[in-house]
């Protein structure tokens, strides 16, 4: 386990060959927001950061906090793309906009989420909201933005993807109920999404083996999702968003090509508490491709 000091040293030492383009889905609060600030700081403002989410005012304040570019002739071109990504049709609009406006994507970070304990709560596209944020929207962002990641890799630059959720907290996939439309409860939705993310990064790594695809566990983090009471009760065993962001950035930048699972310290977890199978990976990919494409065309 690297110390926090060692993590910060490694993050500061990492060098991009050209100013990176980074897309943060869920970057207007919590871990995603802190991660975008960490990247802006380590690149000394010499980066193009795109925040995707629903809160424009939070995004604008976040962008204002980034340092100004230090490289001569480089203009700061950070931006916000407003998108309610519960809906696949909205994800489609967002990715179409990014494909037409960005020259490449070097880093894609997905950290969307919300907390409640109700039963299945569907969007008007028929997808459970938990699974929409924790899996389907993430899958579609990666799938749709692969051409921009390829452009970065073809130019000899970094091409890295991170989904921040819960490696190690999953369970066996119910192959007869992918999407949990028959047998649903909130715990099953959370454990299924964790395993879905494991299988997702493996599938994308098979598709694009030159790139890095990371599923990372952030641990307990004092974000708005935790709530004020939770922050007090869990304070001794939780981390600030800034500390979590340092370790997540380390995990993202240090992961080799292929798929990897990282814990809340940035360490490689290997196959620890892994519940995937080859059949589950193939079946989930086919299900997701059909589900997401059908919903995105509404």
N, C-alpha and C positions, 0 to 999 in steps of 0.2 A: 504493500500500500504506500504510494508516494505521499509525502507530507504536503500540506497546503503550500508551504514555501517552495518545495520542489515543483509542484504543479504550476505555480505562478512563474517560476523561472523558465519552465518549459514553454508555457504559453507566450512569454515575452520573447523567447528565442526563436519561436516559429516564424519563418519568413515566407511570404507569398511572392512568387516571381512577378506578379502584376497585381494591382489593386483588386481585391476580390469583390465579387457580387454575391451577397448573402441574402437569402429570403427566410424570414422568420414568420411561420404561421402560428399565431397565438403569441405574437411578440409585443402586445400592448400592455401586458401585466405579468407579474410573477416571474417564473424562470426564464421564459422567452425574452421578456423585456430586459432582465439582468444579463442574459447571454448576449443580446445585441449590444448592450452598453460595453460589456467586456471586450467584444470584438472591435468595436469602434475605438476603444482605448488602446488596445494592443496594436492596432494598425495606424494609430495616431491620426485617425480621421480619414486615412487614405483607403477608403472602401466605399462601396455602394450598397447600402442596407435598405431592404424593402420589408416593411412590416405589413402583415395581412391580419385583419381582424375587424371588429365591429366598432371599436372606440376610437374615433378620429382624434378627439382632444387629447387622450392619453398618448396616442401615437405621435402627435405633434410635439407634446412636451418631452417625450422620450428622444425624439430626433434633435430637439434643441439642446439636449444634454450631451450630445456627442461632441468630441473635440473637432475643431476645424482642421481641414487637410493641411499637412505640412509640406507635401510635395509641390514644387513649383509647377504651376500650370494645371494642377488637378482641381476640378471643381467638385464640391460636395453635391451629390445628387441622390441623397436619401429620399425615400418616398413611402407613402402609405396607400395601400389598396384596401378599400372597404369591402368586406365580404362577410355575409352570414353563412358560415360554412357548415351549418347543420344541413343545408340543402345541397345536393350534388349539382343541381343546375347552377347554383351560385359559385360553387367551386369551378365549374366549367367556364363561367364568365371570367373568373379571376385568373385562371391559368391561361386562358386565351389572351387576356390583356397582357400578362407577363411574357408570353411567347412573342407577342408583337412589339413589346417595348424594351426587352432586355437583350443584350448581345450574348449573354452566357449566364450560367449560375455555377458558382464554385461551392457554395455551402447552402444546404436546405435543411432547416431545423423545424421540427413539428412538435408543438407542446400544448395543443389545445386540450381543454377539459372543463368539466363542471361537476358539481357535487350535489346530489340529492339521493333520496332513498326510496323514491316511488317505484312502482312497477314499470312495465314497458310503456314508454312514452314516445309515440311515433311522430315523425315529421309528416307533412302531407304527401311525401314521397313513399311513405310506408316503411321507413328505416328508423329503428330505435335511436333516440338522440344520443345516448351514451356511446353506442357503437358508431354512430355517424361521426362524432368528434374524435373518438379514440382509435378508430380504425379506417372506416370507409373514406372519409375526407382525406386522411393522411395518405392512404394508398393512391387516391386519385391525384393528389398534388405531385407525388413522386412520379407516377406513371406519365402524367401530362407534361411534366417539366424535364423528363429524360433528354429530349433534344437539346435543351440548354445546358444540361450537365455534360452531355456528350461534346458539345462545342468547347467547353472548358477543357475537358480531358484531351480532345484532339489537338488543342493548342499547347499541350504540355503543362497544363495547370491543374490545380486541385479540383476534385469533384467528389464531394462528401455529403452524405445524408444522415441525419440523426432524428429518430423518433423517440421522444422522452415519455416513457410510460411505466412499464413494470416487468422487465425480464426477471424471471424467478418467482413471480407471483401468479403464474398462470395455472392451467389445468388441462386435462385431455380435451381435445376438440370433439364436440358432438357432431359427427359427420352427417347425421340424419336431420340436423336442425341448425345448419349454418345460417347465421343471422338471428337465431333465437326467436323465431316466430311461433314455435309450438310450445316450448318449455322455457319460460323466462323468469329470472329473478335478478335483482341488482347485483348480488355477489357473482352469479354465473356470468353476467354481462361483463364484469370487471376481469374475472379470470380468463374468460374467452378472449377478450380484447388483448390481454397480455400475450397469450399464445398466438393469436392472430398476428400480432406485431413481430413476434419471433419468426413466424413463417413468412411474413411479408418481406423482411429484410433478406432472408435467405433466397427467396424467389427473385428479388431484384438483383442480388449479387450474382446469381446464376445467369441472369439476363445480361448484366453489365459487370463482368468480373474485374475490370480495371478500376472501378470505383469503390469507395468505402461506404458501407451501409451499417449503421449502428443503432441498436435498440438499447436505450440507457434507462436505468432506474435512478431517479433523483433523490430517493430517501424522503424523509419528512422535512418539508421546507415551509418556512413561515410566509406563505403567500395568502392572498385573499381567500382562496379556496378553504384554507384551514379554519378561518373564522377567528374572532377575538378570543373566545374561550379556549379553543384548541391551541392557539399560540401560547397562552399562559400555561395550560396543562402539559403541553409537549415541549415547552421551551428547552429543558435540559437535553433532550434527545433530538432536537430539530436544528436545522441550519438556516442561515439567512439566504435569501435569493442570490446575493452576491457571491457567497462562498460556494453555493451549489453551482452557480454559473461558471466559476473557475474550474471546478472539477468536470463539469459537462463539456466545457470547451476543450479541456485537456483530452478527454475521452474522444471527442470528435476529431481533433487534430492529430492524435497519436495512433488512431486505429488504422491498420494496414488495409490494402484492397481486400474486398470480400465482405462477408457479414461478421459482425461481432456483437456480443452482449456485454454491457459494462455496468458495474455496480455504482453505488452512490459515492464511491471514492475515486471512480475513474478506472478501476481495475477491470481487466478482462475476466468475465465469469465463466468462459467456456460453455459447457453444457450443464452447468449446475442448475438443478430444478427446471429442467427443460422437458416439455411435454409434446413436442412435435413429432411427426412421422412424415415419411416421403408421401404417403397417400394423402395425409391431411394437407400437406403443402400444395399438392397438385389440385385437390378438390377445392380448397379454399381459393386458389388463384382463379379457377374456372368460375366459381360462384361469384367472386368479387367482380370479375370482368363483366359478367352478365348483369349483375345487380347495379353496379355503378354506371355503366354505359346506358342502361335502360332508364335509370333515374335522371341522369344528366341530360337526357334528351327531352325531358318534359318541358 
